[in-house]
Amino acid sequence: MVAEATETIGNRVLTRRKRVSNPAHRNDWKLALVLIIPAAVGFVFFAAYPTIRGIYLSFTDFKILTPPVWTGLSNYRELISDSVFWHSVGVTVYFVALSVGLGLTLSLLTAVILHRLTGSNAIRGLVLMPFLISGVVAALIWQWMLDPGLGIINAAIKSVTGHSIMFLGSSEWAIPSLALISVWKSMGYNAILIFAGLQTIPDQIYEAGRIDGANEFQMFTRLTLPLLRPIMAMVMVLTVIGSFQVFDLVAVTTKGGPANASNVLPLYIYETGFGEFNFGYAVTMSMALFVMLLTITFIQMRLLRANESDTN
C-alpha cells in the first residue's frame, strides 16, 4: 500500500511538472524556425537550385547568349568519347594521389611534433599561416621561386648540380610541383585538425601502453592512429575534395600546360564554359565531377568507418 501511494504521488508530481513546464516550451518551435530559415534559404538558392538547374542544363545545348535547347543525352555521349576529358580526369587523379598522400603524411608528422615538443601558440600560428594566404598569391610566389632563370629555388639547385629544373614548364615536373605547392598551402590547416584530435586522446591510454612494455613506435601505430581514425577520415575526405577542385594554382602557374600535362578537370570545365561558351557541356562535366566526388566520399566514409571511435 505504501509503495502504491508513493507511486501515485510520484505520478501526480510528474504530471504537475509537465503541466507547468509545457507552456514555457510551447513557442520554442517559433524560435527554431527563425534560426533555421536563413540557412534553409541559403541552401535553396545557393545549393539546391543551382544543382537542379545544372542537371537540367546538362541535357541541353546552352551557349549563354541563346536560350538552352534540349538535346537529351548528347552531352553525355560526347563526354564518353571526349579524350581530353578522360586525360584531364587522369591528370586530376594523379594530382590528388600526390597531394593527398604526401599532404596527410606531412600533416600527421607536423601534428605529432606540435603535440609532443611544443605548446607555443606562436608556432601553431606560423604553421597555419600558409593556409591563410590566397591561392592566387601563393601560386604567384611559388611561380617566381621556381622560375628556371631567376627563381631562388632553381638558383640553389643550380649552384649544387650545375643546371636548373623546369618545375612548371616540364611535362614530368608540372603535376608534382603543383602537388607540392598544394601540400605547402594546406598542410598547416590539416595539421591543426589532427593536433586537435591528438589532444582528445587520454594520457591514461599511453600510460597503460608503457606499463605493457610498448615502445613509442608501437604506441603510435597501435594506439594513436586507431584513435585518430575519425579525425583522419574527416581530414582525408576534405583533402580529397579540395584536391579534386584545384583550379587557382593551375590557372595562375601552368594554365594547363605544357601540352595539357597539367590540364586538370576544373580548368578544362572552366575553359569549356567561359572560353568556348559551351555551358551545356561544361555543366555536364561538372555533373560528372560531382558524381565522382560523391562516390569517392561515400567509399572513404565506409572504408574508414568515420562515424566510429575507438575511445569507447
N, C-alpha and C positions, 0 to 999 in steps of 0.2 A: 504493500500500500504506500509506504514511504517513497519507494522508487517510482511508482506511478505518479504520485503527487509531484515529485521533483521533476519528472519528465514533462508533466503538464505545465508546470510553472516555467520550465525552460522553453517550451514551445511558445508559450504566451510572450515571453521576453523577446524571443527571436522574431515573432510576428510583429510585436510592437516596434522593434528596431527597424524592421523592413518598412513599416508604415511611416516611421519618422524619417528614414533615410531616402526613401524613394522620391519624394517631391524634390529633394535637393539635386538629384541627378536626372530629373525628368527632362531638363533642357540641355543636357550635355551634347546631344546629337546636333544641336544648332551650332555650338562652338566647333565640334568636329567637322561639320560641313563647311564652316567658314575657313578652317585651316586646310581642308582638302581641296577646295575649289581652285585656288591658284595653281597648285601642282597639276590638278586634273586638266585645267585649261591649257597649261603649258604642254602637257603630254599630248593632248589632242591636236594642237596647232603645230607643234614642232617635232612630233614623233609619229603619231597615228596617221594624220592626214598626209604628210609627205610620203610615208610608206605606202599607203593605199594609192596615192597619186602616182608614185613611182612604178608600182605594179601595173597600173593601167597604161602608163606611157611606154613601158617595156614591150607592149603589144602594138605599138603604133610607130608610124614614121613621123617624127617630130623634129622639125628644123628650127624651132623657136620663132621664126619670122612668119610661119604659116600655121594654121590650126593642125593639131595632130590627126593623122589619118590611120584608121585601124588597119593593121596588116597581119594580125594573128600571130603565128609562131615564126614569122620570117626572121625576126631579130635573133631568136634563139637558134634557128638553123644556121644563120650567119655566124653566130657565136661558136657553134660547134666546129665549124670549118675555118675559123679565123686563126691562122698560125701565129700572128702577132699576139693575140690574146693568150694563147697557151704558152708562148715564150715568156710573156710578162708574168704569168702565173708561176712558171718555173723560177724566174729571177726573184720574184717575191718570196717564194718558199725558201730559196737559198739564203736570201737576206734574213728571213725570220729565223731560220735554223742557226745562223751565225750569231745574230744579235741576242736571241733568247738563251742559247746555250752558254755563250761567254758572259752575257749580262747577269744571268742568275748565279753563275759561279762566283763572279767577282762581287756581286751584291751580298751573297751569303758570307763570303770571306770578310768583306768590309764590316758587315753587321756583327760578326763574331769578334773581330778586333775591337770595335767600338764597345761591345758588351764586356769584354774581358779586360781591356787595357786602359780605357779612358772613360771618364764620366763628364768630360768637358762639353758643355753646350756649344761653345765656340767651334770646336772641331766638328761636331754634328752639323752645325750650320754651314761650315765650309764644304762638308761632304754633300749637303743638299743643294748648294749654290748652283751647280751646272744645270739642275732641273729647272731652276727659276729663269734661266736665260732663254730668250726667244729662240725658236728653232731656226729662223732665218739668220739671226745674229750668230748663233753657233755655227751654222753652215758656212757663213762668210769668213768667220775667224779661222776655221779649220781649212777652208779652201786656200786662204793666204798661207797658213802654216805648212800645208802640203804642196805648195807650188814648187815645181821642179827647179825653177830658176832662183826664186827669192825666198822661198819658204824656209823657216828656221829648222824644221824637222829634216828637210832634204839637205840643208847646209850641214847639219850634224852627221847625217848618213854619208854625205859626200866626203867629209873630212876623214871618215874612217875607212870607207870602201873605195873611194875614188870616183864614184858615179852616183847619180841621183836615181830616184824611183818615181815613175809616173803613177802615183797613187790613184788619182781621179781620172787620168787620161789613158789608162790601160784597161783592156777588157778583163784581164786576170785580177787586177787590183781594185777595180772600181767598187764592186759589192763588198769585199772585205773591208775596204776603207770606210765606206758608208756605215757598215755594221759597227765598226769601232767608234765612229762618231756618235752613233745612236746609243751604244753602251755607255760612253762617257757622259752623255746627257741624262740618261735615265737611271744610272747606277745608284746615285745618291738617294733618290726617292725610294727605290726598291730596297735599298739597304736600311733606310729608316723604318720601313714597314716590317722588315724581318727583325730589326732590332727591337721594335715594339713587341713582336711575338716572343723573342727571347726573354724579355722581362716578365712575361706571364708564366714562365716555367718555374715551379717551386724549387728552391735550393735543396729541399729535403730529398728530391729525386737524385740529385748529384751526390749528396752525402751517402745515400743508400748504395749508389753505384761504387763509390770509393770503398765503402765497407766490404762490398762483394769482391773487391780487387780489380775493378775495371780501370783501365788507363784512360787518358784523355781522348785518344782516338776512338776507343770503344764506346765511351760515353757520348761522343759526338755522333757516331753513326747509329748507335742503338737507343739512345735517349733523345738527344737534341733533334735530330732530323725527323724521327717519327712524331715527336710532339709539335714540331713546326709544320706538319703536313697541311693543316687548314690555311695557314698564312702563306706557305709556299705555293699552294694551289691557287690562291687568290692572286698572288704576285705573278705567277706564270700565266694565268688567264689574261690579266691586264697587259702583260708584256707582249703576249702573242697578238692580242687585238691591236695594240698600239703599233706593233711592227708591221702587221698586215696593212695598216692605214698610213704607212710612211709616205710623205709627199714633199714636205718643205725641204728636207735635206737633199733629196734628189733633184728637185726643181731648181734649187739655187746652185748646186755644185756641178753636177754632170748633165743635167737636163735629159736624162735617159741614155746618154752616150757612154762611151764611144760605140757606135754600131749597135745600138739598142742593148748594150751589155748591162745597163742599169735601168732599163725601162720597166720599172715596177708597175703593178696593175693600177694603183691610184693615179699615177702620172698618165698612163695610157687612157684611162677614163676621162681625165681632165682634158687631155689634148683632143680626144674624140668629141667631147661635148662643147668645149669652149674654143677649140681650134678649128674643128671642122663643122661645128654647129649641128652635129648629128646627135641630138639629145636623146632620141629614142633608143639608139644603140648603146649610148653611154649609160643610160639608166638600166638597160638590160645587163650590162657588165656589172653595174653596181648591185643589182639583184643577185647576180651570181656570187659576188664577193660577200654579200650579206648572208647567203645560204652557207657558204664555206665557213664563215666565222661562227654562225650558229652551230654547225655540225662539229667543228673543232672544239668549241667551248663546251658543248654537251659531252663530247668524248673525254675531254680533260676532267670535267667535274665528276664523271662516272669513274674514271680510272684512278683519280687521286682521292676519291671519297672526301671531297672538300667539306661536306657538311658533318663529318665525324671528327671526333677529337679523342686522343689517347690519354688525355689528362684525367679522365674519369676512371 
